[in-house]
Protein backbone atom coordinates (compact mmCIF):
# COMPACT_ATOMS: atom_id res chain seq x y z
CA UNK A 1 0.00 0.00 0.00
CA UNK A 2 1.14 3.52 -0.72
CA UNK A 3 2.57 5.42 2.20
CA UNK A 4 0.45 8.15 3.81
CA UNK A 5 2.51 11.27 3.39
CA UNK A 6 0.82 13.93 5.49
CA UNK A 7 2.72 13.02 8.65
CA UNK A 8 5.73 10.97 7.58
CA UNK A 9 7.20 13.30 4.98
CA UNK A 10 6.48 16.64 6.59
CA UNK A 11 8.13 18.52 9.36
CA UNK A 12 5.36 19.27 11.80
CA UNK A 13 5.37 22.21 14.13
CA UNK A 14 6.76 21.33 17.53
CA UNK A 15 3.31 21.52 19.06
CA UNK A 16 1.74 19.23 16.48
CA UNK A 17 4.60 16.75 16.64
CA UNK A 18 4.37 16.65 20.40
CA UNK A 19 0.63 16.06 20.28
CA UNK A 20 0.93 13.05 17.98
CA UNK A 21 2.24 9.83 19.41
CA UNK A 22 2.93 6.61 17.60
CA UNK A 23 0.91 4.79 20.25
CA UNK A 24 -1.01 5.44 23.41
CA UNK A 25 0.88 5.37 26.68
CA UNK A 26 1.45 1.89 28.13
CA UNK A 27 -1.85 0.33 29.07
CA UNK A 28 -3.99 2.94 27.33
CA UNK A 29 -4.42 1.04 24.07
CA UNK A 30 -5.55 -2.06 25.93
CA UNK A 31 -7.91 -0.02 28.07
CA UNK A 32 -9.39 1.44 24.90
CA UNK A 33 -9.81 -1.97 23.29
CA UNK A 34 -7.33 -1.05 20.53
CA UNK A 35 -4.27 -3.06 19.56
CA UNK A 36 -2.99 -0.94 16.66
CA UNK A 37 -0.04 1.38 17.03
CA UNK A 38 -1.65 3.63 14.42
CA UNK A 39 -5.27 4.15 13.46
CA UNK A 40 -7.28 6.42 11.24
CA UNK A 41 -9.55 8.87 13.08
CA UNK A 42 -11.30 11.09 10.59
CA UNK A 43 -14.29 13.32 10.07
CA UNK A 44 -16.04 14.38 6.90
CA UNK A 45 -16.37 18.14 6.37
CA UNK A 46 -19.25 18.53 3.91
CA UNK A 47 -19.81 21.67 1.83
CA UNK A 48 -22.66 20.68 -0.51
CA UNK A 49 -25.74 22.75 0.32
CA UNK A 50 -23.65 24.27 3.15
CA UNK A 51 -24.15 21.08 5.14
CA UNK A 52 -21.24 21.71 7.52
CA UNK A 53 -19.31 24.64 6.09
CA UNK A 54 -19.57 27.50 5.38
CA UNK A 55 -22.63 28.09 7.55
CA UNK A 56 -24.27 29.90 4.65
CA UNK A 57 -23.11 31.27 1.30
CA UNK A 58 -21.87 34.83 1.08
CA UNK A 59 -20.10 35.13 4.42
CA UNK A 60 -17.00 37.39 4.37
CA UNK A 61 -13.80 35.58 3.48
CA UNK A 62 -12.31 36.20 6.93
CA UNK A 63 -15.35 34.65 8.60
CA UNK A 64 -15.30 31.65 6.28
CA UNK A 65 -11.62 31.12 6.98
CA UNK A 66 -12.06 31.42 10.74
CA UNK A 67 -14.88 28.88 10.82
CA UNK A 68 -12.89 26.46 8.64
CA UNK A 69 -9.96 26.68 11.05
CA UNK A 70 -12.34 26.16 13.97
CA UNK A 71 -13.36 22.81 12.46
CA UNK A 72 -9.71 21.81 12.16
CA UNK A 73 -9.20 22.78 15.80
CA UNK A 74 -12.22 20.68 16.74
CA UNK A 75 -10.63 17.68 15.03
CA UNK A 76 -7.52 18.16 17.13
CA UNK A 77 -9.55 18.58 20.32
CA UNK A 78 -11.38 15.33 19.61
CA UNK A 79 -8.01 13.60 19.07
CA UNK A 80 -8.72 12.92 15.41
CA UNK A 81 -5.94 12.87 12.83
CA UNK A 82 -7.63 13.43 9.47
CA UNK A 83 -10.21 15.71 7.86
CA UNK A 84 -12.00 14.66 4.67
CA UNK A 85 -12.84 18.02 3.08
CA UNK A 86 -15.44 18.20 0.29
CA UNK A 87 -13.86 20.39 -2.39
CA UNK A 88 -15.85 19.44 -5.53
CA UNK A 89 -19.45 19.02 -4.37
CA UNK A 90 -21.36 19.69 -7.63
CA UNK A 91 -19.07 19.92 -10.67
CA UNK A 92 -17.52 23.03 -9.14
CA UNK A 93 -14.43 23.86 -7.11
CA UNK A 94 -13.29 25.17 -3.75
CA UNK A 95 -9.98 26.18 -5.31
CA UNK A 96 -9.09 28.22 -8.41
CA UNK A 97 -9.70 25.61 -11.09
CA UNK A 98 -9.22 26.05 -14.84
CA UNK A 99 -11.82 23.33 -15.42
CA UNK A 100 -14.85 24.27 -13.34
CA UNK A 101 -16.30 27.36 -11.66
CA UNK A 102 -15.99 28.45 -8.07
CA UNK A 103 -18.66 26.74 -5.98
CA UNK A 104 -21.90 28.57 -5.32
CA UNK A 105 -21.78 27.28 -1.75
CA UNK A 106 -19.05 29.84 -1.01
CA UNK A 107 -20.52 33.11 -2.28
CA UNK A 108 -24.06 32.22 -3.33
CA UNK A 109 -23.12 32.83 -6.97
CA UNK A 110 -21.53 30.11 -9.05
CA UNK A 111 -18.23 31.25 -10.51
CA UNK A 112 -17.72 34.19 -8.15
CA UNK A 113 -14.22 34.33 -6.67
CA UNK A 114 -14.54 34.16 -2.87
CA UNK A 115 -11.32 36.14 -2.43
CA UNK A 116 -9.31 33.30 -0.90
CA UNK A 117 -8.36 29.66 -1.50
CA UNK A 118 -10.26 27.28 0.82
CA UNK A 119 -8.49 24.10 -0.30
CA UNK A 120 -5.02 25.65 -0.16
CA UNK A 121 -5.76 27.03 3.29
CA UNK A 122 -7.18 23.73 4.51
CA UNK A 123 -4.12 21.77 3.37
CA UNK A 124 -1.67 24.19 4.96
CA UNK A 125 -3.54 24.62 8.23
CA UNK A 126 -4.38 20.92 8.61
CA UNK A 127 -0.73 19.98 8.27
CA UNK A 128 0.27 22.66 10.77
CA UNK A 129 -2.00 20.90 13.27
CA UNK A 130 -0.71 17.42 12.52
CA UNK A 131 -3.85 16.49 10.58
CA UNK A 132 -4.07 14.78 7.22
CA UNK A 133 -6.19 16.52 4.58
CA UNK A 134 -8.09 14.20 2.26
CA UNK A 135 -9.66 16.08 -0.66
CA UNK A 136 -13.20 14.81 -1.23
CA UNK A 137 -14.61 14.96 -4.76
CA UNK A 138 -17.94 13.93 -6.27
CA UNK A 139 -17.23 12.67 -9.81
CA UNK A 140 -20.56 12.96 -11.62
CA UNK A 141 -23.03 15.20 -9.79
CA UNK A 142 -23.54 18.46 -11.71
CA UNK A 143 -26.35 20.20 -9.81
CA UNK A 144 -28.93 19.61 -7.11
CA UNK A 145 -31.57 20.96 -9.48
CA UNK A 146 -32.73 20.07 -12.99
CA UNK A 147 -32.32 23.41 -14.80
CA UNK A 148 -29.17 23.72 -16.94
CA UNK A 149 -30.01 27.40 -17.42
CA UNK A 150 -29.09 28.06 -13.80
CA UNK A 151 -25.49 27.06 -14.52
CA UNK A 152 -22.94 29.56 -15.76
CA UNK A 153 -22.95 29.89 -19.57
CA UNK A 154 -19.31 28.80 -19.51
CA UNK A 155 -19.96 25.79 -17.29
CA UNK A 156 -18.77 22.58 -19.01
CA UNK A 157 -22.27 21.15 -18.64
CA UNK A 158 -23.64 24.09 -20.63
CA UNK A 159 -20.86 23.95 -23.21
CA UNK A 160 -21.43 20.18 -23.60
CA UNK A 161 -25.14 19.57 -22.97
CA UNK A 162 -24.74 16.14 -24.55
CA UNK A 163 -22.71 15.15 -21.46
CA UNK A 164 -25.61 15.72 -19.07
CA UNK A 165 -28.52 13.54 -17.94
CA UNK A 166 -31.38 14.85 -15.83
CA UNK A 167 -32.64 12.38 -13.26
CA UNK A 168 -34.61 12.65 -10.04
CA UNK A 169 -34.73 16.43 -10.19
CA UNK A 170 -30.94 16.72 -10.48
CA UNK A 171 -28.30 16.92 -13.20
CA UNK A 172 -25.51 14.40 -13.67
CA UNK A 173 -22.63 13.86 -16.05
CA UNK A 174 -23.17 10.66 -18.03
CA UNK A 175 -20.66 8.03 -16.81
CA UNK A 176 -21.06 6.12 -20.09
CA UNK A 177 -19.21 8.72 -22.16
CA UNK A 178 -15.41 8.33 -22.38
CA UNK A 179 -15.02 12.09 -22.85
CA UNK A 180 -16.88 12.69 -19.59
CA UNK A 181 -14.73 10.17 -17.76
CA UNK A 182 -11.59 11.93 -18.98
CA UNK A 183 -12.91 15.38 -18.12
CA UNK A 184 -13.95 14.60 -14.55
CA UNK A 185 -10.57 12.98 -13.93
CA UNK A 186 -8.78 16.06 -15.27
CA UNK A 187 -10.90 18.36 -13.11
CA UNK A 188 -10.24 16.40 -9.92
CA UNK A 189 -6.58 15.69 -10.57
CA UNK A 190 -5.80 19.37 -11.04
CA UNK A 191 -6.08 19.62 -7.25
CA UNK A 192 -3.65 16.71 -6.84
CA UNK A 193 -1.11 18.44 -9.05
CA UNK A 194 -1.54 21.83 -7.34
CA UNK A 195 -1.75 20.93 -3.64
CA UNK A 196 0.06 18.71 -1.17
CA UNK A 197 -3.06 16.74 -0.29
CA UNK A 198 -2.77 13.40 1.44
CA UNK A 199 -5.49 11.56 -0.47
CA UNK A 200 -8.17 11.73 -3.13
CA UNK A 201 -11.47 10.69 -1.58
CA UNK A 202 -14.81 9.78 -3.19
CA UNK A 203 -18.09 9.11 -1.47
CA UNK A 204 -20.95 6.78 -2.44
CA UNK A 205 -22.33 8.59 -5.52
CA UNK A 206 -21.57 6.97 -8.88
CA UNK A 207 -24.66 6.29 -10.96
CA UNK A 208 -27.40 8.01 -8.94
CA UNK A 209 -29.47 6.27 -6.31
CA UNK A 210 -32.65 4.83 -7.88
CA UNK A 211 -35.72 7.04 -8.07
CA UNK A 212 -39.00 5.18 -8.39
CA UNK A 213 -40.68 5.58 -11.76
CA UNK A 214 -37.72 7.33 -13.43
CA UNK A 215 -35.17 6.11 -15.95
CA UNK A 216 -31.58 7.30 -16.27
CA UNK A 217 -31.51 8.04 -19.99
CA UNK A 218 -28.21 6.76 -21.32
CA UNK A 219 -29.71 5.01 -24.35
CA UNK A 220 -27.55 6.85 -26.87
CA UNK A 221 -24.33 6.23 -24.93
CA UNK A 222 -25.19 2.55 -24.51
CA UNK A 223 -25.91 2.19 -28.23
CA UNK A 224 -22.58 3.80 -29.05
CA UNK A 225 -20.34 2.19 -26.44
CA UNK A 226 -22.16 -0.85 -25.06
CA UNK A 227 -21.20 -3.48 -27.63
CA UNK A 228 -19.69 -6.61 -26.14
CA UNK A 229 -21.44 -6.43 -22.77
CA UNK A 230 -24.15 -8.91 -21.79
CA UNK A 231 -26.48 -6.16 -20.61
CA UNK A 232 -26.64 -2.48 -19.72
CA UNK A 233 -25.89 -3.15 -16.05
CA UNK A 234 -22.57 -4.83 -16.89
CA UNK A 235 -21.68 -1.93 -19.19
CA UNK A 236 -22.49 0.61 -16.48
CA UNK A 237 -20.38 -1.23 -13.93
CA UNK A 238 -17.50 -1.30 -16.40
CA UNK A 239 -17.81 2.46 -16.84
CA UNK A 240 -17.33 2.98 -13.10
CA UNK A 241 -14.57 0.36 -12.95
CA UNK A 242 -12.71 2.29 -15.64
CA UNK A 243 -13.11 5.55 -13.74
CA UNK A 244 -11.68 3.99 -10.58
CA UNK A 245 -8.83 2.12 -12.23
CA UNK A 246 -7.76 5.00 -14.48
CA UNK A 247 -7.91 7.53 -11.66
CA UNK A 248 -5.78 5.29 -9.45
CA UNK A 249 -3.09 5.08 -12.12
CA UNK A 250 -3.13 8.82 -12.80
CA UNK A 251 -2.88 9.73 -9.11
CA UNK A 252 0.28 7.65 -8.71
CA UNK A 253 1.79 9.18 -11.84
CA UNK A 254 1.18 12.68 -10.50
CA UNK A 255 2.20 12.14 -6.87
CA UNK A 256 3.17 8.68 -5.79
CA UNK A 257 2.55 9.31 -2.09
CA UNK A 258 -1.05 10.47 -2.52
CA UNK A 259 -3.56 7.79 -1.58
CA UNK A 260 -6.92 7.02 -3.16
CA UNK A 261 -9.87 6.15 -0.95
CA UNK A 262 -13.57 5.55 -1.52
CA UNK A 263 -16.45 5.60 0.96
CA UNK A 264 -19.25 3.47 -0.50
CA UNK A 265 -22.72 2.70 0.78
CA UNK A 266 -22.23 -0.03 3.37
CA UNK A 267 -23.86 -2.93 1.48
CA UNK A 268 -22.18 -4.30 -1.63
CA UNK A 269 -24.81 -7.01 -2.21
CA UNK A 270 -27.21 -8.89 0.01
CA UNK A 271 -26.49 -12.60 0.39
CA UNK A 272 -29.87 -13.38 -1.19
CA UNK A 273 -28.56 -11.82 -4.41
CA UNK A 274 -25.02 -13.21 -4.21
CA UNK A 275 -23.47 -15.84 -1.90
CA UNK A 276 -20.45 -13.54 -1.53
CA UNK A 277 -22.68 -10.78 -0.18
CA UNK A 278 -23.42 -9.81 3.41
CA UNK A 279 -26.20 -11.34 5.49
CA UNK A 280 -28.31 -8.21 5.09
CA UNK A 281 -31.61 -7.20 3.55
CA UNK A 282 -30.75 -3.67 2.44
CA UNK A 283 -33.04 -1.89 0.02
CA UNK A 284 -30.05 -0.61 -1.95
CA UNK A 285 -27.07 -2.64 -3.18
CA UNK A 286 -24.15 -0.74 -4.64
CA UNK A 287 -23.39 -3.44 -7.22
CA UNK A 288 -26.93 -3.56 -8.58
CA UNK A 289 -28.29 -0.05 -8.01
CA UNK A 290 -25.28 2.29 -8.23
CA UNK A 291 -23.33 0.03 -10.62
CA UNK A 292 -20.34 0.26 -8.28
CA UNK A 293 -18.51 -3.02 -7.74
CA UNK A 294 -16.91 -1.87 -4.51
CA UNK A 295 -15.80 -5.36 -3.51
CA UNK A 296 -13.87 -5.75 -6.75
CA UNK A 297 -12.05 -2.45 -6.28
CA UNK A 298 -10.75 -3.72 -2.95
CA UNK A 299 -9.88 -7.21 -4.13
CA UNK A 300 -8.08 -5.86 -7.22
CA UNK A 301 -6.14 -3.35 -5.11
CA UNK A 302 -7.25 -0.39 -7.23
CA UNK A 303 -7.79 1.76 -4.14
CA UNK A 304 -5.64 2.34 -1.08
CA UNK A 305 -8.41 2.43 1.48
CA UNK A 306 -12.15 1.88 1.75
CA UNK A 307 -14.57 3.52 4.21
CA UNK A 308 -17.89 1.67 3.99
CA UNK A 309 -20.70 3.78 5.36
CA UNK A 310 -21.99 1.37 7.99
CA UNK A 311 -24.61 3.82 9.14
CA UNK A 312 -26.76 1.44 11.19
CA UNK A 313 -26.84 0.46 14.83
CA UNK A 314 -25.80 -2.84 16.31
CA UNK A 315 -28.82 -5.11 16.03
CA UNK A 316 -30.50 -3.28 13.14
CA UNK A 317 -32.40 -6.08 11.40
CA UNK A 318 -31.94 -5.16 7.73
CA UNK A 319 -28.26 -4.19 7.98
CA UNK A 320 -26.68 -4.96 11.33
CA UNK A 321 -23.47 -3.08 12.12
CA UNK A 322 -22.21 -6.26 13.81
CA UNK A 323 -22.75 -8.18 10.56
CA UNK A 324 -21.24 -5.68 8.15
CA UNK A 325 -18.00 -4.93 9.99
CA UNK A 326 -16.77 -8.56 9.87
CA UNK A 327 -17.97 -8.86 6.27
CA UNK A 328 -15.84 -5.90 5.21
CA UNK A 329 -12.93 -7.17 7.32
CA UNK A 330 -13.02 -10.38 5.31
CA UNK A 331 -13.19 -8.44 2.02
CA UNK A 332 -9.96 -6.53 2.73
CA UNK A 333 -8.13 -9.50 4.24
CA UNK A 334 -4.86 -10.08 2.39
CA UNK A 335 -5.31 -7.15 0.00
CA UNK A 336 -3.24 -4.44 1.70
CA UNK A 337 -6.22 -2.09 1.36
CA UNK A 338 -6.94 -0.08 4.50
CA UNK A 339 -10.35 -0.49 6.12
CA UNK A 340 -11.85 2.39 8.06
CA UNK A 341 -15.51 2.22 9.11
CA UNK A 342 -17.83 5.15 8.36
CA UNK A 343 -19.88 6.10 11.42
CA UNK A 344 -23.31 7.77 11.48
CA UNK A 345 -22.58 10.30 14.20
CA UNK A 346 -25.38 12.43 12.75
CA UNK A 347 -27.89 9.87 14.04
CA UNK A 348 -26.67 10.04 17.63
CA UNK A 349 -29.25 11.81 19.76
CA UNK A 350 -31.59 12.46 16.83
CA UNK A 351 -35.09 11.90 18.20
CA UNK A 352 -36.22 10.61 14.79
CA UNK A 353 -33.80 7.67 15.06
CA UNK A 354 -34.50 4.36 16.85
CA UNK A 355 -33.68 3.82 20.51
CA UNK A 356 -30.06 2.63 20.16
CA UNK A 357 -29.08 6.03 18.76
CA UNK A 358 -30.40 7.77 21.89
CA UNK A 359 -27.79 5.95 23.97
CA UNK A 360 -24.50 7.92 24.07
CA UNK A 361 -22.63 4.61 24.33
CA UNK A 362 -23.82 3.21 20.96
CA UNK A 363 -20.88 4.57 18.96
CA UNK A 364 -18.42 3.53 21.64
CA UNK A 365 -19.76 -0.01 21.31
CA UNK A 366 -19.10 0.24 17.57
CA UNK A 367 -15.42 0.93 18.19
CA UNK A 368 -15.20 -1.85 20.76
CA UNK A 369 -16.56 -4.25 18.14
CA UNK A 370 -14.18 -2.91 15.49
CA UNK A 371 -11.24 -3.62 17.81
CA UNK A 372 -12.04 -7.33 17.51
CA UNK A 373 -11.09 -7.24 13.82
CA UNK A 374 -7.45 -6.36 13.10
CA UNK A 375 -8.32 -5.46 9.51
CA UNK A 376 -10.25 -2.43 10.80
CA UNK A 377 -7.70 0.36 11.13
CA UNK A 378 -9.92 3.26 12.10
CA UNK A 379 -13.22 5.11 11.91
CA UNK A 380 -14.57 8.21 10.15
CA UNK A 381 -17.43 10.31 11.50
CA UNK A 382 -20.22 11.97 9.54
CA UNK A 383 -19.89 14.75 9.93
CA UNK A 384 -17.95 17.75 11.20
CA UNK A 385 -20.96 19.68 12.46
CA UNK A 386 -21.91 16.77 14.70
CA UNK A 387 -18.32 16.22 15.82
CA UNK A 388 -18.37 19.81 17.06
CA UNK A 389 -21.91 19.89 18.51
CA UNK A 390 -21.95 16.35 19.95
CA UNK A 391 -25.71 16.38 20.45
CA UNK A 392 -25.97 13.60 23.06
CA UNK A 393 -22.34 13.19 24.12
CA UNK A 394 -21.66 10.19 21.88
CA UNK A 395 -18.49 11.71 20.42
CA UNK A 396 -17.17 12.66 23.84
CA UNK A 397 -17.84 9.08 24.93
CA UNK A 398 -15.84 7.74 21.98
CA UNK A 399 -12.93 10.02 22.85
CA UNK A 400 -13.04 9.06 26.53
CA UNK A 401 -13.29 5.33 25.85
CA UNK A 402 -11.06 4.92 22.81
CA UNK A 403 -8.87 7.96 22.15
CA UNK A 404 -6.75 8.51 25.26
CA UNK A 405 -4.16 10.37 23.19
CA UNK A 406 -3.59 11.44 19.63
CA UNK A 407 -1.98 8.90 17.31
CA UNK A 408 -0.71 8.90 13.76
CA UNK A 409 -2.79 7.44 10.92
CA UNK A 410 -1.79 4.11 9.37
CA UNK A 411 0.96 4.27 6.77
Buried (B, 14 or more C-beta within 10 A) or exposed (E): BBEBBBBEEBEBEEEBEEBBBEBBEEEBBEEBBBEBEBBBBBBBBBBBEBBBBBEEBBBEBEEBBEBBBEBBBBBBEBBBBBBBBBBBBBBBBBBEBEBBBBBBBBBEBBBBEBEEBBBBBBBEBBBBBBBBBBBBBBBBBBBEBEEBEEBBEEBBBBEBEEBBBBBBEBBBBBBBBEEBBEBBBBBBBBBBEBBBBBBBBBBBBBBBBBEEEEEBEBEEBBEEBBEEBEEBBEBBBBBBBEBBBBBBEBBBEEBEBBBBBBBBBBBBBBBEEBEEBBEBEBEBBBBBBBBBBBBBBBBBEBBBBBBBBBBBBBEBEEBBBBBBBBBBBEBBBEBEBBBBBBBBBBBBBBEEBEEBBBBBBBBBBBBBBBBEBEBBBBBBBBBBBBBBEBBBEBBEBBBEBBBBBBBBBBE
